[in-house]
C-alpha cells in the first residue's frame, strides 16, 4: 500500500515511478479504474480490512487514539458511531482468517516494537516522521480494532517490515494474507523525506523502494507458491471521485473529507500472479471494498461491511485470466521396461508434480518455472501418470498428461 497519488501522476506519460508504471505493469495486470473510498488516509486503510465506511475522526487520521462509540450495528454491515478504535464485535479480514485457521500478517516498515500503537486517549505521536522512525500508526489499520490489539497474537502478527524476508523463505512460513506498508518516506507520503532532504520524496522514493524490494519478493519461495501481489495506493492526491456505487455510510455526509466528493479518487492498481497474464488491462471499476470482497472470495469468507452488497464487483475470470500449465513433450514415450527414461516437462510457473500409476519415482517433486528434466523408471507395462497440482484455486487445480509405457521389441 502506497500513498496519495493520482492515477495520471503515477501511470501517465513521464511518470516519476517508471518501475511501477512500466516494469511491474508489464509483468502483471493493470486496473486503471481502481478507486480509493475517501480522504484522508486512515478511512481507506480501515475500509480495506473491515469494510467500514469513513467517519470524521478516521477522515482526520485519528489525531487522538480514541474509542469508536456507540458502535450500533446497522442492517448494511456498518456500525454507527464516531471515533477510530473499533470495539471487538467489529471484525476484520484478519479475524476471519484466524477463525478459519489461516495465517495473516501485517508488515510495517519502521514498526518497532510489534503491535505498536498509542495508548487509548493519547495523542498519536507518529503523525509526523522522525529521523530513524518513520512509522505511521494511521497507515496500519490493524491497530484500530480491539479484536486485534487486545489479542496476544497481535505481537506476532503485526511486525516490522524486516520480518517479511524471513517469512517468505518458505511457503510454510508465508502467511495466506499479508498487508505490506512502507514507511512515510518510501510510501511516497513525504516530500522531502525527514532523513534525506537533498533528494525528492514522493514518486521517486516509491520507485526506488519498489525497484529494490519487489524483485526479492517476486523471487521468494513464498510468493512463487501460487502468490498474488497487489500494488496500489490508499487515496489519490487531489481527486474526490468514486466508483462502484459507493455508499457514504451512516457516519459522514462527505467521504472525500476536506473537499466535496463521493470518494477517494482514482489511483490505479497493478496485480502480478502466475494466474494473471502479463501485460493485461482490465478497465472494470474496482475500489477498496471490491478488493476486500475479492480477498474474502479467495479464502471462502463471508463479506464484511461494504464488501457485502450484492452488486459489488469482485475480481473474477477477467482478472485471473491465466491458468498455469504443465506440458510434457512428447506426450507419449516408448520406455524400455525397468529402464530409466528422461522426460522433459515445461511449466510456465512453479508447480508441485505428483507421480502415479506405474512410475517409479519419489511421490512428489516441486519444480520452478521453465524446463524440468525428470528420470522415470516404469515398473510394468501400462500407463505412467504425471500430475501437476495447483492448490490455490480450485478452477486452476490440475493438469494431466499421460506417458505411454510399452515393452520394447
Secondary structure, 3 states (H helix, E strand, C coil): CECCCCHHHHHCCCCCCHHHHHHHHHHCEEECCEECCCCCCHHHHHHHHHCCCCCHHHHCCCCECCECEEEEECCCCCEEEECCEECCCCCCHHHHHHHCCCCEEEEECCCCCCCCCCCCCCECCCCCCECCECCCHHHCHHHHEHHHHCCCCHHHHEEECCHHHHHCCCCCCCCCEEEEECCCCCCCCCCCECCECCCCCHHHHHHHHHHHHHHHHHCCHHHHCCCEEEEEECCCCCCCCCCCCCCCCCCCCCCCCCCCCCCCCECCEEEEECCCCCCEECCCCEEHHHHHHHHHHHCCCCCCHHHCCCCCCCCCCCCCCCCCCEEEECCCCCCCCCCEEEEEEEECCCEEEEEEECEECCCEEEECCEEEEEEEEECCCEEEEEEEECCCCHHHCEEEEEEEECCCC
